[in-house]
Amino acid sequence: MKLTFIRPITLVTSIAILVAGCENMTPGENAAVFGSGAGILAGSLARAAGASTGESIAIGAATGAVVAMTTYIIAKRRATEKQRQIAEQRARVYYGRLSPAKKTALKKKKVRYIAVDTAKDEQTSPKAKKAVMIWDTQTESVAGNNVYDVQSTPSVGSTAKFDTYSAEYVGAGG
């Protein structure tokens, strides 16, 4: 068999074994494994594309941090009407209280979405610290109908990845 066929098969098999072995890991362990792996891959790709060693390390570290934050989401599910109403109310109050300067600063930082706490319910994971929804600052409405159960609450003002959204976490918006 040619070497060009063996390498892809070996890579796919290795990834399958890694993913299968991660099924019983905690969210923190998953964050470490997948964040590190993504960081190494991103840094390697940056270096191969011509970035300096320092730049490729910085790119790898930043990518690893984003991937690690993403994996702290325990569950994503459909929000109840009550959860949606609470998130909408909290986001509107928070956004309404922002000064024009802060709204301009958010636009300059290209922050379109904010993550706001909503109510936990009977479907919320017992491991979840918070139930969070995403609010779109451009349409001034809840983005989608998903609630995210998070094990590790981001600090207020930090940007975290929720599914496909990069959102600034505002807590309860108060």
GIQUIVEN-V925621 format. One record per residue. N is the residue number from 1. SS is DSSP state (h for helix, s for strand, l for the rest). PHI is phi in whole degrees, 0 to 359 (* if undefined). NEAR is the number of other C-alpha atoms within 12 Angstrom. Layout:
# GIQUIVEN-V925621
n->N ss->SS phi->PHI near->NEAR
n->N ss->SS phi->PHI near->NEAR
This chain:
# GIQUIVEN-V925621
n->1 ss->l phi->* near->7
n->2 ss->l phi->288 near->8
n->3 ss->h phi->296 near->9
n->4 ss->h phi->293 near->10
n->5 ss->h phi->270 near->11
n->6 ss->h phi->290 near->12
n->7 ss->h phi->299 near->13
n->8 ss->h phi->297 near->13
n->9 ss->h phi->294 near->15
n->10 ss->h phi->296 near->14
n->11 ss->h phi->297 near->14
n->12 ss->h phi->297 near->14
n->13 ss->h phi->296 near->14
n->14 ss->h phi->298 near->14
n->15 ss->h phi->296 near->16
n->16 ss->h phi->299 near->14
n->17 ss->h phi->293 near->13
n->18 ss->h phi->298 near->18
n->19 ss->h phi->295 near->17
n->20 ss->h phi->296 near->13
n->21 ss->h phi->286 near->15
n->22 ss->l phi->265 near->19
n->23 ss->l phi->293 near->14
n->24 ss->l phi->259 near->12
n->25 ss->l phi->277 near->19
n->26 ss->l phi->287 near->19
n->27 ss->h phi->302 near->28
n->28 ss->h phi->295 near->25
n->29 ss->h phi->294 near->19
n->30 ss->h phi->300 near->29
n->31 ss->h phi->300 near->29
n->32 ss->h phi->296 near->26
n->33 ss->h phi->294 near->26
n->34 ss->h phi->286 near->30
n->35 ss->h phi->296 near->29
n->36 ss->h phi->296 near->27
n->37 ss->h phi->299 near->25
n->38 ss->h phi->294 near->27
n->39 ss->h phi->296 near->28
n->40 ss->h phi->297 near->26
n->41 ss->h phi->297 near->23
n->42 ss->h phi->296 near->29
n->43 ss->h phi->297 near->29
n->44 ss->h phi->295 near->25
n->45 ss->h phi->295 near->21
n->46 ss->h phi->297 near->23
n->47 ss->h phi->295 near->20
n->48 ss->h phi->294 near->14
n->49 ss->l phi->277 near->13
n->50 ss->l phi->111 near->13
n->51 ss->l phi->289 near->18
n->52 ss->l phi->291 near->16
n->53 ss->h phi->300 near->17
n->54 ss->h phi->298 near->15
n->55 ss->h phi->296 near->20
n->56 ss->h phi->293 near->25
n->57 ss->h phi->294 near->23
n->58 ss->h phi->297 near->21
n->59 ss->h phi->297 near->25
n->60 ss->h phi->297 near->29
n->61 ss->h phi->295 near->26
n->62 ss->h phi->295 near->22
n->63 ss->h phi->296 near->29
n->64 ss->h phi->300 near->29
n->65 ss->h phi->295 near->28
n->66 ss->h phi->295 near->33
n->67 ss->h phi->295 near->34
n->68 ss->h phi->297 near->31
n->69 ss->h phi->296 near->36
n->70 ss->h phi->298 near->37
n->71 ss->l phi->283 near->34
n->72 ss->l phi->281 near->36
n->73 ss->s phi->284 near->36
n->74 ss->s phi->281 near->33
n->75 ss->s phi->210 near->28
n->76 ss->s phi->235 near->27
n->77 ss->s phi->209 near->24
n->78 ss->s phi->288 near->21
n->79 ss->l phi->283 near->32
n->80 ss->l phi->280 near->22
n->81 ss->h phi->299 near->17
n->82 ss->h phi->297 near->17
n->83 ss->h phi->299 near->32
n->84 ss->h phi->297 near->32
n->85 ss->h phi->297 near->23
n->86 ss->h phi->296 near->28
n->87 ss->h phi->298 near->43
n->88 ss->h phi->300 near->37
n->89 ss->h phi->297 near->26
n->90 ss->h phi->297 near->32
n->91 ss->h phi->294 near->37
n->92 ss->h phi->296 near->28
n->93 ss->h phi->297 near->19
n->94 ss->h phi->301 near->27
n->95 ss->h phi->293 near->34
n->96 ss->h phi->294 near->18
n->97 ss->h phi->277 near->15
n->98 ss->l phi->292 near->19
n->99 ss->l phi->287 near->12
n->100 ss->h phi->303 near->12
n->101 ss->h phi->295 near->11
n->102 ss->h phi->293 near->17
n->103 ss->h phi->297 near->22
n->104 ss->h phi->295 near->16
n->105 ss->h phi->298 near->14
n->106 ss->h phi->298 near->23
n->107 ss->h phi->295 near->17
n->108 ss->h phi->296 near->11
n->109 ss->l phi->281 near->15
n->110 ss->l phi->60 near->18
n->111 ss->l phi->267 near->28
n->112 ss->l phi->265 near->29
n->113 ss->s phi->247 near->37
n->114 ss->s phi->239 near->45
n->115 ss->s phi->257 near->50
n->116 ss->s phi->234 near->50
n->117 ss->s phi->293 near->38
n->118 ss->s phi->228 near->37
n->119 ss->l phi->283 near->31
n->120 ss->l phi->282 near->28
n->121 ss->l phi->222 near->23
n->122 ss->l phi->294 near->13
n->123 ss->l phi->270 near->21
n->124 ss->l phi->294 near->28
n->125 ss->l phi->300 near->21
n->126 ss->l phi->298 near->16
n->127 ss->l phi->277 near->21
n->128 ss->l phi->286 near->27
n->129 ss->l phi->278 near->24
n->130 ss->s phi->217 near->32
n->131 ss->s phi->248 near->44
n->132 ss->s phi->233 near->53
n->133 ss->s phi->235 near->50
n->134 ss->s phi->254 near->47
n->135 ss->s phi->239 near->44
n->136 ss->s phi->268 near->28
n->137 ss->l phi->285 near->29
n->138 ss->l phi->280 near->17
n->139 ss->l phi->270 near->16
n->140 ss->l phi->52 near->22
n->141 ss->s phi->205 near->26
n->142 ss->s phi->296 near->33
n->143 ss->l phi->271 near->31
n->144 ss->l phi->74 near->24
n->145 ss->l phi->230 near->24
n->146 ss->s phi->256 near->28
n->147 ss->s phi->245 near->42
n->148 ss->s phi->247 near->44
n->149 ss->s phi->273 near->39
n->150 ss->s phi->244 near->38
n->151 ss->l phi->277 near->26
n->152 ss->l phi->241 near->25
n->153 ss->l phi->286 near->33
n->154 ss->l phi->294 near->30
n->155 ss->l phi->284 near->17
n->156 ss->l phi->301 near->19
n->157 ss->l phi->95 near->21
n->158 ss->l phi->274 near->20
n->159 ss->s phi->260 near->29
n->160 ss->s phi->228 near->35
n->161 ss->s phi->262 near->32
n->162 ss->s phi->237 near->39
n->163 ss->l phi->59 near->29
n->164 ss->l phi->262 near->17
n->165 ss->s phi->258 near->25
n->166 ss->s phi->259 near->26
n->167 ss->s phi->229 near->36
n->168 ss->s phi->278 near->36
n->169 ss->s phi->280 near->34
n->170 ss->s phi->242 near->33
n->171 ss->s phi->67 near->31
n->172 ss->l phi->277 near->30
n->173 ss->l phi->80 near->29
n->174 ss->l phi->270 near->18
